[in-house]
Amino acid sequence: MTKKNQKPRTLQEFEKLFPETWKAYTYFRDTCDHEGPIDPKTRELIKIGIEVARKRHGGLIAHLTRAQEAGAKKSEIYQAILLATPLIGLPDVLDAFHFVREHLK
């Protein structure tokens, strides 16, 4: 990403080439977000844990930003990462922790 909240170039190109697919995807994503009682901050913390487990740094940046915008503190973000340790192992968590430290405000 070049600017805050700007989509990565690949995503911009995908959206331009497949606008109906992108529209359907974002509708599905947003519907999943709002289908239940989980508040935005908690949703983003969950998504941070998922991105850590999937080793997706691009998604991790997006959800870090959204989590902070939803009011998540650094300590909450770090705990969301820490919770992955018994499930995915310390080396992968350390990689995510290092990456997140470089990108947190």
Secondary structure, DSSP 8 states (H G I E B T S, - for coil): --STT---HHHHHHHHH-HHHHHHHHHHHHHHHHSSS--HHHHHHHHHHHHHHHT-HHHHHHHHHHHHHTT--HHHHHHHHHTTHHHH-HHHHHHHHHHHHHH--
